[in-house]
Amino acid sequence: MKSGYEMTVADTSFIIDLMRKDPGATMIFEHYEQAGRGLDTTGITALELYKGAYQSVNRDSLEKVKNILSLFSILPIDEQVYELFGKLSTDLRIRGTPLGAFDEVIAAIVLCNDGEIISRDRHFGSIPGITVIPY
């Protein structure tokens, strides 16, 4: 446990949907903004967004990624995250429900920060201790 309050982490799917002006994602973002609660994200999400920008044929994708990421605090990856990722990844593989390395790192970051995650990816709900905020 690192924080004295619950953090809300924006998953890659949520940020992509914000960029696409999805009404559900926009409504949730505005709710947090009006409540004065900043949203966090992860370096993994930043990696995924930059990869998508460079793969896009849309020339302004890179600028859009930079602009959207400026709205979020990026949570660090540290020793606690490394260890929890190893345990979580192994447990999920043994259960036969792996998420994939990137989502498992995101899940470990969320858990290490006593967080909840905004995502349309329901598989995060299979991880004990994570609250998924769907839209």
TILUMLUM-272345 format. One record per residue (C-alpha): residue number from 1; residue in three letters; x, y, z. Coordinates in nm, 2 decimals. Layout:
@num=NUM	residu=ALA	east=X	north=Y	up=Z
...
END
This chain:
@num=1	residu=MET	east=0.00	north=0.00	up=0.00
@num=2	residu=LYS	east=0.15	north=0.33	up=-0.11
@num=3	residu=SER	east=-0.12	north=0.59	up=-0.09
@num=4	residu=GLY	east=-0.36	north=0.71	up=0.16
@num=5	residu=TYR	east=-0.64	north=0.72	up=-0.09
@num=6	residu=GLU	east=-0.76	north=0.52	up=-0.38
@num=7	residu=MET	east=-0.61	north=0.61	up=-0.71
@num=8	residu=THR	east=-0.81	north=0.58	up=-1.03
@num=9	residu=VAL	east=-0.60	north=0.45	up=-1.32
@num=10	residu=ALA	east=-0.70	north=0.51	up=-1.68
@num=11	residu=ASP	east=-0.63	north=0.20	up=-1.90
@num=12	residu=THR	east=-0.52	north=0.22	up=-2.26
@num=13	residu=SER	east=-0.87	north=0.14	up=-2.39
@num=14	residu=PHE	east=-1.02	north=0.43	up=-2.19
@num=15	residu=ILE	east=-0.76	north=0.68	up=-2.32
@num=16	residu=ILE	east=-0.81	north=0.56	up=-2.68
@num=17	residu=ASP	east=-1.18	north=0.60	up=-2.64
@num=18	residu=LEU	east=-1.13	north=0.95	up=-2.50
@num=19	residu=MET	east=-0.93	north=1.04	up=-2.80
@num=20	residu=ARG	east=-1.21	north=0.91	up=-3.02
@num=21	residu=LYS	east=-1.46	north=1.11	up=-2.82
@num=22	residu=ASP	east=-1.66	north=0.81	up=-2.70
@num=23	residu=PRO	east=-1.95	north=0.94	up=-2.50
@num=24	residu=GLY	east=-1.91	north=0.69	up=-2.21
@num=25	residu=ALA	east=-1.54	north=0.76	up=-2.17
@num=26	residu=THR	east=-1.59	north=1.14	up=-2.20
@num=27	residu=MET	east=-1.87	north=1.13	up=-1.94
@num=28	residu=ILE	east=-1.65	north=0.95	up=-1.69
@num=29	residu=PHE	east=-1.35	north=1.18	up=-1.76
@num=30	residu=GLU	east=-1.57	north=1.49	up=-1.71
@num=31	residu=HIS	east=-1.71	north=1.34	up=-1.38
@num=32	residu=TYR	east=-1.36	north=1.30	up=-1.24
@num=33	residu=GLU	east=-1.26	north=1.65	up=-1.36
@num=34	residu=GLN	east=-1.57	north=1.81	up=-1.21
@num=35	residu=ALA	east=-1.50	north=1.63	up=-0.88
@num=36	residu=GLY	east=-1.14	north=1.77	up=-0.88
@num=37	residu=ARG	east=-0.99	north=1.42	up=-0.89
@num=38	residu=GLY	east=-0.70	north=1.38	up=-1.13
@num=39	residu=LEU	east=-0.67	north=1.05	up=-1.31
@num=40	residu=ASP	east=-0.35	north=0.85	up=-1.33
@num=41	residu=THR	east=-0.22	north=0.61	up=-1.60
@num=42	residu=THR	east=0.08	north=0.39	up=-1.64
@num=43	residu=GLY	east=0.40	north=0.40	up=-1.85
@num=44	residu=ILE	east=0.27	north=0.08	up=-2.02
@num=45	residu=THR	east=-0.03	north=0.27	up=-2.14
@num=46	residu=ALA	east=0.20	north=0.55	up=-2.27
@num=47	residu=LEU	east=0.40	north=0.29	up=-2.46
@num=48	residu=GLU	east=0.09	north=0.14	up=-2.61
@num=49	residu=LEU	east=-0.04	north=0.48	up=-2.72
@num=50	residu=TYR	east=0.29	north=0.58	up=-2.88
@num=51	residu=LYS	east=0.31	north=0.25	up=-3.06
@num=52	residu=GLY	east=-0.03	north=0.31	up=-3.20
@num=53	residu=ALA	east=0.05	north=0.66	up=-3.30
@num=54	residu=TYR	east=0.36	north=0.55	up=-3.50
@num=55	residu=GLN	east=0.16	north=0.28	up=-3.67
@num=56	residu=SER	east=-0.12	north=0.51	up=-3.76
@num=57	residu=VAL	east=-0.15	north=0.67	up=-4.11
@num=58	residu=ASN	east=-0.31	north=0.97	up=-3.94
@num=59	residu=ARG	east=-0.02	north=1.23	up=-3.93
@num=60	residu=ASP	east=-0.15	north=1.41	up=-3.62
@num=61	residu=SER	east=-0.17	north=1.09	up=-3.40
@num=62	residu=LEU	east=0.16	north=1.16	up=-3.23
@num=63	residu=GLU	east=0.05	north=1.51	up=-3.13
@num=64	residu=LYS	east=-0.29	north=1.37	up=-3.00
@num=65	residu=VAL	east=-0.10	north=1.11	up=-2.79
@num=66	residu=LYS	east=0.12	north=1.38	up=-2.64
@num=67	residu=ASN	east=-0.18	north=1.60	up=-2.56
@num=68	residu=ILE	east=-0.39	north=1.34	up=-2.41
@num=69	residu=LEU	east=-0.11	north=1.20	up=-2.19
@num=70	residu=SER	east=-0.05	north=1.55	up=-2.05
@num=71	residu=LEU	east=-0.39	north=1.52	up=-1.88
@num=72	residu=PHE	east=-0.27	north=1.22	up=-1.66
@num=73	residu=SER	east=-0.01	north=1.15	up=-1.40
@num=74	residu=ILE	east=0.20	north=0.85	up=-1.49
@num=75	residu=LEU	east=0.25	north=0.61	up=-1.21
@num=76	residu=PRO	east=0.61	north=0.47	up=-1.16
@num=77	residu=ILE	east=0.72	north=0.11	up=-1.19
@num=78	residu=ASP	east=0.94	north=0.01	up=-0.90
@num=79	residu=GLU	east=1.06	north=-0.30	up=-0.71
@num=80	residu=GLN	east=0.72	north=-0.36	up=-0.55
@num=81	residu=VAL	east=0.56	north=-0.36	up=-0.90
@num=82	residu=TYR	east=0.83	north=-0.59	up=-1.04
@num=83	residu=GLU	east=0.77	north=-0.85	up=-0.76
@num=84	residu=LEU	east=0.39	north=-0.83	up=-0.77
@num=85	residu=PHE	east=0.39	north=-0.86	up=-1.15
@num=86	residu=GLY	east=0.60	north=-1.18	up=-1.12
@num=87	residu=LYS	east=0.36	north=-1.33	up=-0.87
@num=88	residu=LEU	east=0.04	north=-1.21	up=-1.05
@num=89	residu=SER	east=0.16	north=-1.33	up=-1.39
@num=90	residu=THR	east=0.25	north=-1.67	up=-1.25
@num=91	residu=ASP	east=-0.08	north=-1.71	up=-1.06
@num=92	residu=LEU	east=-0.28	north=-1.61	up=-1.37
@num=93	residu=ARG	east=-0.08	north=-1.86	up=-1.59
@num=94	residu=ILE	east=-0.14	north=-2.14	up=-1.34
@num=95	residu=ARG	east=-0.51	north=-2.06	up=-1.33
@num=96	residu=GLY	east=-0.52	north=-2.06	up=-1.71
@num=97	residu=THR	east=-0.63	north=-1.70	up=-1.73
@num=98	residu=PRO	east=-0.32	north=-1.49	up=-1.84
@num=99	residu=LEU	east=-0.39	north=-1.14	up=-1.95
@num=100	residu=GLY	east=-0.07	north=-1.08	up=-2.15
@num=101	residu=ALA	east=0.24	north=-0.91	up=-2.01
@num=102	residu=PHE	east=0.13	north=-0.55	up=-2.07
@num=103	residu=ASP	east=-0.20	north=-0.58	up=-1.89
@num=104	residu=GLU	east=-0.05	north=-0.78	up=-1.61
@num=105	residu=VAL	east=0.20	north=-0.50	up=-1.55
@num=106	residu=ILE	east=-0.08	north=-0.25	up=-1.56
@num=107	residu=ALA	east=-0.27	north=-0.46	up=-1.30
@num=108	residu=ALA	east=0.04	north=-0.48	up=-1.08
@num=109	residu=ILE	east=0.08	north=-0.11	up=-1.09
@num=110	residu=VAL	east=-0.29	north=-0.06	up=-1.00
@num=111	residu=LEU	east=-0.27	north=-0.30	up=-0.71
@num=112	residu=CYS	east=0.05	north=-0.15	up=-0.57
@num=113	residu=ASN	east=-0.12	north=0.19	up=-0.57
@num=114	residu=ASP	east=-0.44	north=0.07	up=-0.40
@num=115	residu=GLY	east=-0.62	north=0.17	up=-0.72
@num=116	residu=GLU	east=-0.91	north=0.11	up=-0.94
@num=117	residu=ILE	east=-0.90	north=0.10	up=-1.32
@num=118	residu=ILE	east=-1.12	north=0.26	up=-1.58
@num=119	residu=SER	east=-1.14	north=0.01	up=-1.87
@num=120	residu=ARG	east=-1.37	north=-0.15	up=-2.12
@num=121	residu=ASP	east=-1.14	north=-0.46	up=-2.08
@num=122	residu=ARG	east=-1.34	north=-0.67	up=-1.84
@num=123	residu=HIS	east=-1.06	north=-0.92	up=-1.78
@num=124	residu=PHE	east=-0.91	north=-0.69	up=-1.52
@num=125	residu=GLY	east=-1.21	north=-0.79	up=-1.31
@num=126	residu=SER	east=-1.07	north=-1.14	up=-1.27
@num=127	residu=ILE	east=-0.79	north=-1.01	up=-1.06
@num=128	residu=PRO	east=-0.86	north=-1.00	up=-0.68
@num=129	residu=GLY	east=-0.83	north=-0.65	up=-0.54
@num=130	residu=ILE	east=-0.89	north=-0.46	up=-0.86
@num=131	residu=THR	east=-1.21	north=-0.26	up=-0.90
@num=132	residu=VAL	east=-1.30	north=-0.21	up=-1.27
@num=133	residu=ILE	east=-1.50	north=0.10	up=-1.36
@num=134	residu=PRO	east=-1.67	north=0.01	up=-1.69
@num=135	residu=TYR	east=-1.83	north=0.25	up=-1.93
END
